[in-house]
Amino acid sequence: MARGAVLLLLAAAFAAALLPDAAESRILLTLHDFGAVGDGVADDTKALADAWTAACTAGDNVILNVPAGGTFQIWPLTLAGPCRSEIKLLISGDIVAPESPSDWGQGQRSQWLHFHKVQDLKITGGGIIDGRGQQWWAQSSLMRAQPAPKAVHFEDCQGISVKGITLQNSQSYHLTFTRSSDVEANYLRVTSPEDSIDTKGIHLVDSFNVHVMDNLISTGDDCVSIVGNCEDVRLRAISCGPGHGISIGTLGVNNSVDYVEKIKVDTLFISNAENGVRVRTTKSGGGGFARKVKFESIVMRNVTNPIIVDQGNSDHLPASSEAVAPAAATVVQVEKINYIDITGTSASKHAVTFSCSDAKPCRHLSLVNVNLSRVDGNKASSYCRKAFGRSIGTVIPESCLSKEDFVQHDVPQRSEEDREEDSDS
């Protein structure tokens, strides 16, 4: 064999070792290949649907490109799997929704871009997904209005990565994961005006092993909300606000049994928000628990309810805690919630609120090195009802948690292996 050929083979082997992706066969598709116009006026829905079908049925890994410089108007669309191989959806241009709710017709109104039963999908590219929800928000303020659609919804999906794009002006929820696992939603910019109705940033339902990291979220509702049965969720390095903060719940809605556990939230900056970190259940009915939750290393600025557990009607707490009426019963247990290294300023008198139920008091709550002051310079306070736990280190305002000396309540369990001693944190 010629010396030059040997060198080429060695070089190829060296490149494959250093860049394993380079050795894989890949197919590159663009929306223009399927007739997309990309002028922001034409309907490019069929082009995206056809491109997805081609990508999904290809035998090799596929890069599907939404080209830079184009604005592609897409009507409600389901992109379904399973697909034959991994797909990388490279959104470099803009994807926009129909502007008027009347353009949607009477059919698909619950979601806009719907990914169903898809596995091993990576979305990246630095582009924009714009729900153009302004008319939906105006309509939502009227009585009898239909609920606005979710913008980007992953349902029954696995191995999903959404990174490095902007989601803005959603009709309602910007990014939703339902019954999905092994999810990453990182390096995102999620924005809508403060007065936009029900525009949650990232919404998790019945999902596990989810990482939400390094994001800027500024919406009209929760920055991140976690409901249903969610487990092993990590939120990290998020700038949140305005909006309604980070929320677990509402749990127990319509008598549902919801299990939320193993949630870690750390390294957050929350500003000008209605809530900081909140756990919320229905007033009565339902079942399950929220437990093994850690909120750590969080800075609050001008947040109305920096720390809040709401199992009653805490949104309307009177100025004096002595006047609080008994909270309605609930059967959703809240326990083992840890608040560690949380500092900043509260816009309200109660910087810490634990409004728990008579039926299942909150237990094993802990405050560790918490320092929250009032924006106006007055002294902040804590409010507790049926809340049991401990405080460690410097805790300002002074903790109102009661000691763990009450009768223990049974907690719903899903398996024998899940049983733990109540003393475990």
N, C-alpha and C positions, 0 to 999 in steps of 0.2 A: 504494500500500500504506500502511496506517495506520502512524503513527509507532510505536505500541505493538508492532505485529507485527514491525516492523523491529528494534526493540530486543530482542525475544524471540529472533529469529533470530541476531542478533549475540551475544547471551548464550549461546545453545546452541553456536554455533561456537567461542566463546572457551572454554567448558567442555570441548568435545571436544578442543581443542588442548592444554589443560592436563592433562586426564584422558582419555587415549586409550581406557582401558578403559570409560569411561562411554559411549563411542559404540558399543561392541560390544553385540550382543544376547546376553543371558545368561538362563539358565533356573535357577531355584532349586528344588531338591528336598530333602525331608527324609525320614528313615527313617519318621517317623510317617505320611507320605503313603502308605506301602506296608504299613501295619499293624503296625509295630513297637510293642512294649509298653514296653521300656526299664526294667523293674523288676529286672533282674539275675537273674531266675528263668526267665522265659519264653524260648523259643527264637526269637530274632530273625534267624536265618540267612536265611530266605526273604525277609524284608523287605529285607535288605541286598543279596541277590542280585537281586531285582526292581528295586530302586533303581539298582543298577549297570547293569543292562541298559537301563533307561530313559535313564540318563545317557550311556551308551556309544553309543546309537543316535540321540541327539538331534543335530540339525543345527547347533545353536548351542553356544557354550561353556556349560558347566554347573557350577553349585556344588551339590555333594551334601553335605548337612549331617547330621552325627551330633549331635543336639541336646544342648545343655548340660542338666545336671540328670538325665539318663537314664543307666542302665547297661544296655548291650545285650549279651546273651550270644550269641556267635556260634560255631557249630560249624565244623570245617574247611571252607574255602571257597576256590575259585579265581575270581578276578575277571580276566576275560580281555579282551584287545583283539585287533586294533587298534580304536580307537573313532573316531567321525566327527569329533570336535573335542576341544579341551582340556577336561580335567576338573579342578576343584578340589575335593578331598575335605576338607571342613572338619570336623575331629573336635573338637568342643567338649565332648561328653560322654565317657563311658567305654565302651570295648569290652573285654569279658572273655571268656576261653576257658572251656570246660567244665572243672570243677575236677578231676574224677577221670579218670585215663587209661582206665578201663573205659567211660566215657561216649563215647569216641571210636569204639568199634567196631573192626572188624578192617580197615577200608579205609584212609582217609587218615590216616596216622600220621607222614608225613615232614615235613609242614608244616601250619601253621594258616591264616594269611592269605596267600594266594598270588596275586601279581599276575603275569600271563603275557602277554607280547607287548603291553604297554601303552606308549603314547607320550604325552608331554606331560601328565603327571599331577603335580599339586601337592597335597601333603598338609600341612595346617597346622591351627591352631585351638586349641592349648593343652590338649587333652584327654589322656586316658590310654589306652594299649593295654596290658592286663594279661594275661599268659599264664597266671597262676595255676599256676606250675610246681612248687609244693611237692611234690605227690605224684609227679610225674615225677622229681624229684631223688632222692627216697627210693627209687623203683623202679630208677633208674639205678645205684644202689650195689649192686644185687643181680646175681649172675651170670646170664647168658642174658637179661638185660633187653633189650627192643627199644630202639633209639636214640630219644631224645626228639625231637619235631618242632621244626623252625625256626619261630619265631613269625611274623615278617613277612618274606616272601621275594619279591624281585623277580627274575624270570627272563626273559631276552631282552627287556629293556625299554630305552627310550631317552627322554631328556629328563625325568628323574624328580627331583622336589624334595620332600624330607621335612624339614620345619622346625617348630620350636616345639611339639613334643609330648613326652610322656613315654612311654617303653617300659620296662616293668618285669616282673620275675618270669617271664621267658621259660622255656619248657620246655627249650630249649637256646639256640640263637643268637637274639639279639633282632632284629637287622636284617641281612639278607643280600642282596647284589646278585650275581647270577650272569649272565655274558654280557650285561652291561648297560653303557650308555655315557651320557655327559653327565648325570652324577648329582650332586646336592647333598644332603648330610645334615648340616644345620646347626641350631644352637640346640636341641639335643636333651638330654634327661635320660634316661640309660639306666642302670637300677639293678636289682640283685638281690643277695641276701646273699653274703658272701664265701665261704661254704661250699656255695653252689649249684653243682651239677656241670655242667661244660661250657657254662656260660652266657656265651658270647662276647658282646661288645657289638655291634660292627659288623664284618661278615665280607664280604670282597671276593673274588670268584672270577672269573677270565677277564673282567675289566672294565677300561674305560679312561675317561680324563677324568672322574675322580671327585674331588669336594671334600668333605672331612669337617672341619668347622670349628665352633668355639665350642660345644663339647659338654662335658657332665659325664658321665663314664662310670665306674661303680662296679659291677663284676660279679665272678663267681666264676672267670672265665677271662680270655682276652685282652680288653683294651679294644677294640683294633682288630687284626684279622688280615687278611693279604693273601696269597693263594695262587693257584696256577694261573698263568694268563697275564694279568698286570695291568700297565698302563702309564699314565703320566701321572696319578699319584695325589698329591693334596695333603692332608696332615693338618696342621691349624693350630689353635692356641688350644684345647687339650684338657686337662681335668683328669682324670687317670686313676689309679684305685686305690681299694681294693685290687684284686687280680686278678693277671693275668699280663703286664701291660704291653702294649707295642706290638710286634707280631710279623709278620715277613715269613717265611712258611713255616708248616708244613713243606713244602719243595719236593722233588720227585722221588718222591713216594709212589707205590707200585705201579708203579714204572718209568715214571712219567709224565715228559714233557719240559715243563718249566715255564720261562717267561720272565717275569721281573719286573724292570722298569726304569723309570727316570725317576720316582722316588718322592721327594718332599720332605716332611719331617716337621719342624715347627718350633713354637716357643712352647708347650711342654708343661710341665705339672707332674705328676710321677708320684710317688705316695707309697704306702708300705706294700705294695708289689707284689713278686711273685716275680721278675719281670724288668723292666728299663727298656725298652731298645730291643734287639730280638733279631732275628737272621737265622738261620734254621735249615733244614738240608737233611737228607735221609735219610742213613743211614750208607753205603749202597751202592745202586747202580742209579739209574735215572732219568737225566735230562739237562737241559740248559738253563743258565740263569744267574740270579743276582740281582746287579744292577749299577746304577750311576748312582743311588745312594741317598744322600740328604743328611739327617742328623739334626742339627738346629741349635737353639740357644737352649732348652735343656731343663734343668729343675731336678728333681733326684731327692731324695727324702726316705725313708730307711730302705728302700731297694730292695735285694733280695738279689743280683741280677745286673744292675747298672746298664747295662753295655755288654757284649753277648755275641753272638758268632758261634759257632754250634754245628753242626759237621759230623760230630761223633763222638758222644760220650756225656758231654757237658759237665755234664749234670745231676748226675753222680756224680763230679765231680773230687775227687781226694784232696787233703788239706791241703797236701801238698808236690808241687810240679810235677815234681820229679825222678822221682817214682814213676808218672807217667802212662804207661799202655800205649799203643802205637801206635794211632792212630785208624783206624777202618775206612775203606776207600776209597769215594769217591763221585765221580760224574761231573758233578755240578751245580757250575758255577763261581760263586764269590763274588768280586766285584771292584768297584773304584771305589766304595767305601763311605766316606763322609766324616762325621766326628763333630766338630762345631764348637760351641764355647761351651756345654759341658755341665758342670754343677756339682752338688754335693750330697753325700749320704751313702750309703754302702753298708752293708748288714747282714751282708755276708760278707767274707772276706779278699780275694777276687779281685774288685775293682771293675771290672776290664776283663778280659774273657776272649775270646781268639780261638783257638778249637779247630778247626783246619782239617784238610783231608785230604791224604794223601800223593799221591793221584792228581791232584788239582787244588788246589794250595795257594791260599789267599786272597791276592790281590794288589791293589796300588794302594789299600790302606787308608790313611786319614789321620786323625790326631788333632790338632786345633787348639784350643788353649786349653781343655783339659779339667782339671777340678779336683774329684776325688772322694776323700773321706776316709771313715774308718770311723765308724760310729755309736758304737762303744764307746771311741773315742779312740785305738785302736791304729792302726798304720800299714797302709794298704791296699796291695795289690800288683796286678801285672798277670800274666796267664798267656797265653803264645803257643805255638802249635804250627803250623808250616808257614804262618806269617802274615807277609806282606811289605808294607811301606809306609813311612810317614814320620810324624814328629811335628813340630809347629810351635808356637812360643810356649811358654807354661807348660803342662806336661802332668804331672799328678799323679793316680795313681801314675806313676812313670817308665815310659815306653813300652818294650815288649819286642819291638816290630816289627823284623823284619830288613830290610836294604836290598834293593832290587829287583835282585838280582844272580843270580837263578836262571834256569834254562832256561824260556823262555816256552812256555805251553801254548795250543793252539788253543781258541778260544771259539766255541760254536755261534752262527751268525748267521742272520738271517731274510731279509736282502736285501743286495744290493751297497751300497745307499745307507747301510746301517746300519754299515758298516765304519768304524772310527776308529783313529787312532793310539793305541797303548797309553799314551802320555804325556798324553792328554787327560784332564781330570778330569770 
